[in-house]
């Protein structure tokens, strides 16, 4: 420590307190993330306490002391001394204030603006008497949700279940690590926008976590498409700030944004592809692709609802697709705790704070006990609504999603004002019905015009048009005054800028707009737009608002349109089925018609179909078939559908399904379904029932699942997808029976000596082992299969040559060499897989003359193709991001797997692979996702498998048995 800092410590109690905290953290060996996890505090709160930036609260200090195992009393004394400093400032702050002022640069001013602008969230129901105070500091509100990604290399949907990897689930910061371009999918209220806000604020403060080291130093640009599309053409970089109404736009230096982007120092956060009208999304993608072409090194994160754009929409631009997962039970518990903590801060009396403690405890217990309620609470928006309603109703909750919305509107609009005797705020008093009528007008205008934000002048005109028919409201004020009352008091409207109005969340807009549509009898308008994803929730809510005869009419119209339009049939029929659960009363004939059409879409044949069916809710379980007579591609999706629905009914279905399976069957998806239910129950009732458990590959996502492994011994194959310590990993494993171990969250591993205790282990996978620097501990082990993924840059691979029995090697991490010639792997390798970001040329691959299977995710040049062709035993080849114009003939290849990002170049395949017996083409990431297989007729006897192609031509040249399509198309008879 420098002399000045020592003086500060002696003279400044805040500096001394911060020094003590930093010293304790260093002594305990805790990273910032670990300290956050132990305390439950936000990163900024912890950082400010450790750096002495401001006096921490007593609660913060108590939590830190407890996490660090220190006596809190001396720290509280230092805190009190710091709080008594003049104007609550430390001496260092006082000294800083008298130093000559240095004019901040534009960049510094902009970063400060971003941090301030996005530092708070509007939280539903947090302070019902003062909606303008219903704001939550982002640091307290942000919860790192789980994101799912399909792993690179061998995509799901190949039709070969044994080789299909699961979706990889990671915490947001881990999932984003190593990515430069991300398309983030998530349902309404799932936390997409909050994640972008957190990224913007953390980047502006330069406080991104260690996992996102590569993202540090980035300057964030937050671009909400809901605002941009209303203003006309999407902006070029020099207009980014003015397009979002940033007040600093006028003082932006000439060429500043272009320079930031060109240097790769920009973090471009594009929010809400689904907010763009469907017909304009192609232009939005063109705009993105122009930016990507001009600024290749910038970071981009783009968000959308799942149904707005197809999978692979930005794959040709090398975007990683991530999906926001529903909140887990532990995450729901954390969110409920944080909501109530924030509510206590705004509570007026000690009695109210005490009551909130009791309500929190009761709700935590209720959510754990009632699976249906936990399912409703699985997004931050719904969880916040439930917290607010539970508080407002003194512990009593509605039971359905629609009842929740209805109760929330009543709560937000009027009840709290009445209960607190706030009768005439701003001189205007509206009944709940009057408020709803006016809000419906605004919501319905937004829906009809495919917008989520409107000019204030438009909103004022809409209110003004309504006032002549609402005399009691007109007598109280002008249209502008009534509109401002709704913005200030309803808790449902916001004013993002001086001249714009929007709803606090799209869900409320859809709910109110649907009510207006039903009251206007606009059934044709609803049905004519039902194919558009922006109208999906509106249709569901319309069925909820409709009277029985109206809902039956609306459902009949949806079915009739689906029957006549092949292109939209599945979507419209599924939407009708999804709407059934929203109706209070349904005509039996209408229900039978909808269910009959839904059965035609049964059973599901892909993960996507499973997800669509699961969204229909528990009612669909009655239509799902058992395992008898199911095709191989239907078993997994049926299980996935039931597991995703969750609840007691789904659990009973899966239990019976498992008991009805053939003795030699162990479906992968039935094991994965574990994460949706009680770990102990699922292990005992379902997993334990398999007669041949040696065939099970168990996947552990939670601590409860790890504990439940005790029921399933001996364990032969297991995957850990949560960060555990070494002793936790091997506690329930067997030295004689465990032959496969995959650790995909290895952040807590400091060494690998514990692996040596598993003498029967032949397969090992390691990922995200941020503290590992080598694999010397594995030397001499009889491992035949090793996968290394996402390891630190300083990692040493030197011990690879000390694994004498290694035959299968997968490397999905950056390698330190220019070519494979320097890779110290045994010469007996028969399988080698390389990720797209290894950063190493393929030169030298011919060292492994025994190679039979090669997976490469970076385009080979001509010399590398020649070296690959020289491998005498190579029979299987998997390539992505390739250009066959550089290839050379490879007569030894009998099985080719193609993962194209653009044209699959099938016309060149017979020239270079004349002896093919099988070919697999995955079009998930291809743009366009079409395939013409006519050129493959030149290869006699070829078996063809194609996944996720929207259009396949040339089928007439092959027998039906020669071509397999995934998902398997539905015809009139199947």
N, C-alpha and C positions, 0 to 999 in steps of 0.2 A: 504494500500500500504506500502511495506517495505521501510526502509530508503534509501537503494540504488536506488530503483525505483524512489523515490521522487527526489533524486539528479539528476538522469538521466533526469527527466522531466524538472527541472530548467535549466540544462545545454544543453539539447538536444531538439531542436525544433521538430524533427521528433517524439520523444517520447511524447512530449506534444500534438502534433497534434493527434497521435494515442489515447492518453488518452481522449481527447475531443470527438473524434468520438465514443469511447466505452461508455463514459458517456451518450452521446446523445442517443445512441442506447438503453441503459438500461432505460433511462427516458421515451423513446417512447414505451418501451415494445416490441421491434421488434426482432424476431428471424432472423438468418442468411438468411433463405429462403425468409422471408418477405422483408428484405433489398435488396436481389438480385432482387426480383420481382419488387420492386419500382424503382430501379436504372437501371435495364437492364444489370447490370454488372455481370461478372462471379464470382463464389464463391472464387476462388483463389485471384482475384483482390481485392474483398471486404476484405477477410481475411488478406491479406498483408497490406492493409491500416489501418485496426483496430489494427493490432499487431505491426505496425511500422517496418515491415521487409524491406521495400524499399519506396522511395519517390514516392507517387502516382502522376499520371499525373493531369494536371489542369482539364481536362474533367472528370476524375474519382472523383476528389474532388468536383466539381460543382454538379455532379449527387448525391453524398452522402449527401452534404449539403441540396440540394433540397428535397431529400427523408426524411431527418431527421428534416426538418423545421428549419434550422439554417442559420445564416448569414455566407456567404462564404468568405467574405473579410478577417477576422482575420485568417481563416484557410489557405487562399492563402498566407498570409504574413508568416505564419509558414512554409509553403511548400517552399517558396523562401529561407527562412533562412536555411532550411534543405538541399536544393539543393546546397547552397554555402559552405557546410561543405567540408573539405579536401577530394578530390577524391570522392565527392558525397556520403560519408559515414557518418553515425551518430556516435556520441561519443561512444555509446554502441558498435557499430560495430568496431570502432577503438580499444576500450579496449579489445574486444574479440580477435582482430587480434594479440595483443601482449601477450596474455595469452599463457602458454605452450600448444603446440599442442597435442591433445589426438588422438591416432590412431583409426580411426573408425573401428567398427567391420565389418565382412563380410556382415552381414545382412544390416547394415546401407549403406554400399557401394552398395549393390544390389538394395535396395529401391531407392537410389539416381539414379542409372543407369536406372531403370524402369521408374521413373518419367521423366528423361531427354529423354529417348529413345522414349517414347510414348506421349510426350508433344505437338507435332505439327501434323497437318493434311495437306495433299496435297489438295488444293482447286482448282477445275477446273476453269481456266481462270482468276485467281486472278491477276496475273502479266504476261501478254502475252509476253512481251519482254524479261523477265527473268524467264523462267519456274522454275529454281531452287529457286526462291524467292516466288513461289506460295505456301507458307506455312502459315498456320494459327495457332496461339496459341490455343491449345485445350480449354483453359479456355474461350476464346472468341468464339470459334466455337461450343462448345457443347450446344445443345438444348435438353432439357428434353422432349423426345417425349412421345406419349401416347402408352401404351401397353394394349392389351386386353387379358382377361383370362376368361375361363368358371368357374363359381363358383362351389364350392364343394357341394355335398349333393344330388342335384337332377339335373343331367346333361340334357342338351338340347338333343332333339332327342328322347324323350320318346314316342312321338306320342300323348302326352297329353298336348296340347298347354297351357291350363290354368295354369298348374303347372310349365311350363318351364321358368326358369329365363333367363334374357338377358346375353349377354357377359358383363363382368365387365371391364370397361375401366378406367385406372388410369395413372397418370404420372409415368415415369419409376421408380423413387426412391420409390414411394408408392407401385407400383406393385411388386417390388423386396423385399420389407420389409417382414420379416417373412419367406422368402423362403431360403432354403439351396441349393437346386438343381433346376436349371432353364434351359429349352430348349426354346430358343428364335428364333421365325420364323420371317422372313422379306424378302421382295422382294429385288432385286438388287438395291443398292443405297439407301436403306431405313434408314441406320444409324446403322446397327447392329455392325459393326466393331468399329465405333466411340463410341458407348455405352461401348464396352469392353475396349477401350482405356481410356475412362473417369473413369471407375471403377478401372482400373490398376493405373492410376495416382493419383486419389483421395485416394485410399488405400495406395499407397506408401507415399503420403504426410500426411496420417492420417487426411484427410479432407472430409471424406464421410459425407453426410448430416445427420441430426438428425433422419430422417426416417430409415436410414440404420445403426442405432447404433449397431445392432447385427453383422454387417459386419466389424466393426472397429477393428483394430489390425491385420487384415489379410495381409499376404504376397502374392502379386499377381504373378502368373505364366501365361504369355501370350503365348499360343500355337496355332499359325496359321497352320491349317492342310494343307494348300496349300504348305507350306514349309516342313512339317513333312513327308507327304506321298512321296515326291520326294526323301527323304533320306533313304527310306527303312522301316524296322519295326518301329512301333510307339514307342516312348521312354518310359522307366521307369523313375521314379522321379529323380534318380541321373543323368540322361542324359537330363533332361528338358532344362537346360541352353545351353549345347553344341548343342542340336538339333536345337535350334533357333539362333545359332551363337553368343550367348552372350560372350563378351570377358572376363567376370569374371569366366567363367566355370572352367578354370584351377585352380583358387584359391579357389574354393568351398570346404569347409571342408567336410571330409568324413562323410557321413550319414546325412548331413544338411537338404537336401530336404525331406528325409524320416521323419526326426524328426518334421519338420514344418507341414507336412501333417498329421502325426500321432497325433499331439497335437491339430488338428482342427484349425490351424492358417493359412491355405493356402486358397487362392482364385484362383481356377484353371479356366482360361478363354480359352475355346477351340473354335476357330473361323473357321467356314466354313465346316460343314458336307457335304454340296453340292459340295465342292471342291474335295472331295474324289470320285474316280471312283465308279460307282454304284455297281460293283461286289465286292468292298472292304469295303463297308459300314457296312456289318455284322461284319467284323473283327474289324472295328473301334468301333462298339458298344461293342464287347467283351473286347477290350482294356479299354474302359470307365468303364465297369462293374467290371473289375478286380481292377481298381483304387478305385472305389466306395466301393468294398468289403473290401479292405485293409485300406481305409482311410474314415471311415463312417462320421466323423465330419467335414471334409473339405467342403468348399463352391465350387460349380461348376456352371459355366454358359457356355452353349453350343449353338452356333448359326447355323442356316441353312436357306436356301431358303425354302419356304413353300412346294414345290412339291418334295423335295429331299427325305423325309422320311415320312411315314404315321403318322397320329395322334396316340398318345399313344406309340410312338417308344421307349421312355424311361420311360413310366409310371410305369412299374414294378420295376424300380429303384427309384420311388418316385420323379420324376421330375415334377415340375410345368411347364406347357406349356403356354408361353406368345407369343403374336403376335404383331409385330410393326404395328401400325395404320398409315394410310396416314396422312401427316401433315394437321392440321386444318388451316382454313383461318388465325386465329391469329398467329399460328406458322409460316406460310409462311411469314406473315408480319414481324415477328421478324427476321427470317432468311435473308430476303431481306435487312433489315436494317443492320444486322451484316456483311453481305457480302460487302455492300458498305462502311461501316465503315472501314473494313480491307483494302479495295481497296484504300480508301483515305489515309491511312497510308503510302502506297507505292507510292502514286502519286508524280510525279516529280515537279509539279508547282501548284501554288494557283489556276490558271485557271482550271486545270484538277480536282482539288478537288471540285471547285465550280460546274463544269459540272457533277461530280458524285452525288452531292446533288440533282441537277435537275433530273438526270436519276433515282435516287432512288425514288423521289416523283412520277415521271411519271409511273414507274413500279409498285409501290404500288397501284396506282389507276387502272392501266390496269389489274392487277391480280384480284382485287376486282370486276371489271366490267365484265370481260370475264370468264365465268365459265369453258369453255374448257381449257383456259390457266391455271386457278387455278388447274384443274385436272392434267394437265401435270406437275405442280410444286409441286406435293404432296410428293415427296421424296427429301431429301437433295441433292442428286446428280443432279436430273433434275432441281431443283430450282437453284443450282449453275450454271448449264449450261445456263439456261435462263437469269440469271443475267449477265453472261459473254457475251452472245450474244447480249443482249439488250445494253450493253455498247459498244461492238465492232461495232454494226450496227447503233449506234446513235439513239436507240429507236425503231428500226424496228425488228420484230421477225418472225421466221418461224412459220408455223401453225400446223405441225404434228411432231410426235416423230422422225420419220426417217429424216425429213428435219432438225430437231434440231441437230441430230447426224452429218449429213453431213456438216451443217454449222459450227458445233463445230470443226470438223476435219480441215476444211479449216482455221478456225480462229486460231487454236492451231498450225498448221503446218507451215503456211507461211505468212499470211496476216499481222500480227502485226510486224514481222521482216521487211517486205517491207515498211510498213507505218512509221517505226521508223528508216529507212535507215540502218538497221543491215543486211547488204547484205551477208557477207561471214563469219559467226561466225565459230570459230575454223578452218578457212581456207577451209571450205567445204560449198558448196552451192547446195542444192537439190531443185528441183521443187516439188510442191505439189504432182504431179503424181508419181515422183520417191520415195518420202517418203512413200506414200501410198503403193506402190508395195513392198517395203522392209518390212513395218510393217505388211502387209498382210501375208507375208511368215512366220513371227514369230507367228502371231496370229493363222494361220491355223495349224502350227505344234503343238501348245499348244492344240488346240481343238482336233485334230486327236489323240493325245497322252493322252487326258483327264487330262491335267495339266493346271495350271494357273501360273506356275513359271518354268523357265528353267535355266540350267547352262549357265554362260556367254560364255563358250567355244562352247556350242551348238548354241547359238545365233550368235556368230561370224562365225561359220561354215555355218549357213544358209545365212547370209549376203554374205559371201565369195562365196557361190555357185551361188548367183545371179549376182555378179559383172561382170563375163565374158560377160553376155548379156546386161549389162548396162555400156557401155564404158565411157559415160560422167561422170558417178559416179566413176568408177574404176580409172579414170585418176586423181581424186582429192585426193585419199588416200587409205589406206589399209582397209580391212574388219573391223579391230578393230577400226580404226579412224572413219569410217562411223557409226559403231554401237554406239560409244561414242557420236557422233554428234546427233544421234537420241535420245539417253538417255538425253543429255543435252539440246537439242533445241526443240524437238517435243512436249513436254508437255504431251506425251502419254505413254512413257516408264519410268520405274524407275529401280534403282539398289539397292534393299533392303539390300544386302550385297555385298562385293567385288566380289563374284563369282556367283551372281544370277541376273536375269533380269525378270521383269514382267510388265504388263500394269497397269496404275494408277487405272483402274477399269475394272472389268470383262466385263462390257457393251461394252467398246471399243474393247476388244479382240473379242467378239462375232460378233460385227458389221463388223470388218475388215476380220475376218476369214470366215464369210458368203460370203463376196464379193469374196474372193479367191476361195471358193467352187464353186460359180456360174461360175466364169471365167474358172475354170478347168472342168466344166460340170460334177461335182461329184454328180449328182442327186441320184444315187443308194446309195452312202455313206450317204447322208443326210437322205434319207428315211429309211434306215436300222437302223439308230440311233435315229429316231424321237421319239421313246418311252422313251428314256433316258432324264431325266429332264435337264441334263447338255447341251443338244442340243436344247431345246425348243426355246430359244432366237435366236440361230443360224438359225433355220428353219424360224422363222418370218422374220429375217433380210435378209435371202436368197431370200424370196419372194419379199421383197422390192427392192433388187438389180437386180432381174431377169427382162428380157424383157418380154413382154406380153405372147408370146408363151412359154417361159421357165417357167414362173410362173404358167401358166395353166397346163403344163406338171408335174411340181412338185406337185401341188395340186391334180391332178388326181392320181399320184403315192401314195400320202398319203391316199387318200380315198380307193384306191384298197387294200393297205396293211391292213387298218382298216377293210375292208369288209371280209378279209380272216383270221384275227387273233382276235378271240373273246376276248382274254385277254387284248389286247391293243386297242380294237375298239373305245371305248368312248374317250380315250386320243388322239388318232390319228385324229379322226373326229373333236374333239374340237380344236385341234391344227390347223387343216386346216381352220376351221372357224375363229379362232383368227388371222390367217395370212391374211385374206381378207383385213382388214383395212390397212395393210402395203403396199399393191400393188397399184401402180399408175394407172395401167390399167389392167383389168381382162377380159378374154374371157367370154361372157355371159353364155355359156354352162357350163364352169367350175364353175362360181359363183352359178348357179342353182344347180349343183350337190352337192357342199359343203353345201349350205343352206338346201337342202333336207335332207342330213344326219344330219345336226344340228337340224332340226325340230324333228327328231326321239328322240333326247335327251331333247325335250321340253314336258311339262313344267318341270322346276327343282323341285326336291322333297326333298332337304336338303339344309342346309346352305352351305355345301361344293360345291354342284352342282351350287348353286347361285353364289358363289365366282368365280368358274371356268367360268361361262357364263359371269359374269360382266367383267372379264378380256378380253373378246373378244371385248369390246368397244361398242360404241353407235349403231353400225350396228345391234347388236343382238336385239335391242328394237323392230324392225319390225317383229321379229319372236315370241315375247312373247305374249301369249294369254291374253285376259281379264278375269274377274272373272267368267264369265258364264261357267258352266259345269266343273269347276275345282274341284278336290278332296280336302279334308280338308288339306292334307299334301302338297298341291301344292300352296295354296294361299300365305302363308308367304314367301316361297322361290322366287316366282315370284316378289313380292313386293321388297324383299331384293335385287334381281338382278338389278331391275330398279334403286333403290335408290343408290346402290353402283356405278352404271355407272355415275349418276349425269348428270348435264347439262340441258338445256332447253327442249330437246326432252324427257328425262326421267321424268322431272317435269310434262310435258303435259300428258305423259302416266299415271303417278300416279294419277293425278287429275281426269282423265277420269275413271280410275280404281276405285277410291273411290266413284265416283258418281254412278257407276254401281253395287256396293255392295248391298246385301240385307239390309233392314232397321235395322235389329237387329244385324248386323255384325260390329265388331270393331277390325280388325286384329292387333295383337300386333306389327307385323313388319311394318305396315303402320304408326303407332305412332313412332316407332324407326327410320323410314326413315327421320324424322324431321331434324336430325343432318347433313344431306347432302345438305340442301338447306337454303335459306333465312328464318330465323325463323318467321318473321312477315308474309311473304307471305304464308308459309306452314300452319301456324296457321289459317289464314283467309280463304285460298282457299281449304284446305284439311281437317284439323282437325275440323274446325268449321262446316263442312258440315255433320258430323255425327248426325243423328236425336236423338240418345240416347247417349249423351256425358257422362252420368253418368257411362257408362261402360268403358270409356277410362282410362287407367293408363298412365299418361304423364311422360316422362323421360326428365330431364333437364340436358344437357351437357355443356351449355355455358351461358354467361350472356345475350346474345341476346335472347335465348330461355326463360330464366327466365323473361325477360321483356315482351316477347310475351304471357306469361300466362294471361295478362290482357284481351286478346281477348277471352279466353276460360272459363271465370268464369260462374257459380261456379265450382270450381275444387274439385272433389271428391277423386281422388287418384293420387299421384304424387311421383316421385322418383328424387332425386337430386344427380347427379354424378359429381358435381363440388363443390369445397369448397366455401360455402357462410356463411355470418354472420346470426345470428338468425333473425334479422329484415328483411333481404333479403329473407329468406326462407318463412316467413309467410305473406309477403306483399300482395300477391295475393290469399292467402288461405282464407277459410271461416270457421268461428266458428260453423256454422250450417250444412255445407255440406261436409267438408273434413273429410273423415273417415279413410284414409290410407296415411301415410307419411313415406317415406324411405329416409334416409340421408346416403349416402355411402361415402361421403368425409367430415367428421365432424371435420376437423382440426381447424376450426375457432370457434367452439362452446366452451364456457367456462361454460355454465350452460344450464339447460333445462326448466327454468321457462316459457319460451315462449310457450312451448307445452301446458301449461294449458289454453292458450287462445283458443285452438281448442277443444271445448267442445264435438264435435261429433266424435272425433278421437277414433278409436277402434284398429287400427293396426299401430305399430311404429317399424322401423328398424334403428339402429344406427351402423355406421362402421367408423373406423379410427378416432375416437374422441380422439385425443392425449392429449387434455387438460382437459378432463372430468375425475373426480375421483369417481363419484357416480351418482346414479339415484334418490336421495331423492326428487328431484323436481317433480317426477312423482307420488309420494305417493297419493293414494286415487283415481287416475284417472280410468275411466272405460275401460282401455285397456284390450282387450281379446287376442291380438296377439302381442308379443314382440320378436324382434331379436336383439342380441348384438354380434358384430363382431369386431375383431382386436382392442381391447381396451388396455389401458396401463396396465402394470403389477400390478400397485398399485391400480387398480380400485376396488371399493367396490360394492358388489352385495347385501348388506344387505337389501336394500329397496324392493327387489323382493316380500317379503312377505306382502308388503303394497299395493299390486295390487290385490284387492279382486276378480276381474272378469277375471283374467288372466287364459286362458285355453291353449294357444299355445305359447311355449317358444322355441326359437332357440338360441344356444350358440356356436358361432364359434370364440372363443377367449380363451386364457389360463385362467383356473380357479385356485383359490388359495388353493383348498382343495385336500386331498388325495382321497376322495370318494364323491359320490353324496349325501351321508347321510347328509353332511353339507350344501348342497345347499338350501338356504332359499326361495324356491319357494312354492306358494300355493298348497295345497294338491288336489285342483280341476283340476289340469292339465289334459288335454286329449291328448295333442300332445307335444312331446319333441324331439328336434333335436340337436345333439352334433357333432361338428367338430372333425377332426382327431387330432388336436393339443391342445385339452382342458387340457391334462395332468392329468386327473382325472379318477380314476377307476369307473366302473359302479355300484359297490357295493352301495346299498342304493336306487336303482331305484325303488324298490318295494314299496317305500313310497307313490308313486302316483298310487293308486289303480284304478283310473279312466282312466288311459292312454289307448288310443285307437290306437295311431300312434306313432312309435318310429323310429328315424333315428340315426344311430351310424356309425362313420367312423373310429373306432379303434377296433381291433379284441377282442371280449370278451373271457375270459377264461371259464372253465367249470362251476365254481361257479356263474359267472355272467350270463351265459346262463340259469342256473337253476333259478336265481332270475327273469330274464326276463320272463321265462316260467310261473312264478307264478302270473303274472299280469292277472287278470281274464277277463278284457275287451279288451285286446290288440288284434287288428284285422289286423293292417298293420305294417310291419316291413321293413326297408330299411337298408342294411348293405354293407359296403365296407371293403376291407382289412381283410377278414374273413377267418376262417378255420372251416368248418362245422364238422370236426372230433371231436371238443370239444362241439358241440351243444347237446341239449336234445330235446325230442319231444315237439312240441308246437302246440297242436291241435286247439288253438283259432285263429291262423293266417289264414286269408283268402286272403290276398294280400301281396306278397313278392317282394321286389325290391332288386336286386343283382347288385353290381358294382364291379366285380372281377378285380384283377390286374394280375391274372394268371388263373389257371384252375378254372372254375366256380363251380365245384363239383356238377353238376346237378344229378349225380347218388345217392347223399345223400339226396336230397331235399324231395323225397316221404317219407323217413324214419322219418324226423323230422317235416314235414309240411303236414300231410296227408289230411287236409281239405282245401287245397288251392283252390281258385276259379280263381285267377289271379296271374300271375308272370311276372315280367319285368326284363330283363337281359340286362344291358348296357355293351358292350364289348369294348367301346372306349379305355379304359386304360389297356385292357388285352393283355398279350403276352403269347401264340399266341391268336389272336382275332378270335377264332373259337368256335363253340358250337355244342355239340351233344345232341339233346333234346329227344332222344329215351327213356331215363329213366323216363321222365315225363309222358309217356303213362300210368303209374301206377296210376295217379291221374285222375279220371273220370271228364269230363266236364271242364277241365282246359283251360283258355284263356291265350295265351302266346304272349308276346311282346318282340322282340329282336332288339336292336339297335347296329349298327356299327360292326356287325360280318362279317368278310370276307368270312366265310364259315359256313353254318348251315347244319348239317346232321340230319337224322331222320325225315324229313318233311313228308315222305310218310306215317308215322303212325298217321297223324292228318288230319282233314278236312281243306281246305283252310281258312275257316272262323275262325278256332281255333288259327291260328298263324299269327301275324302281324310282318312284317319286316320293319325296318327303317334304311336307306332310302329304300323305296319300290323298289324292283328289277324291271328292265325293261325287258319285254318279247317282242316277235315278235308283239304282238297286243297292247301293252301298253307302 
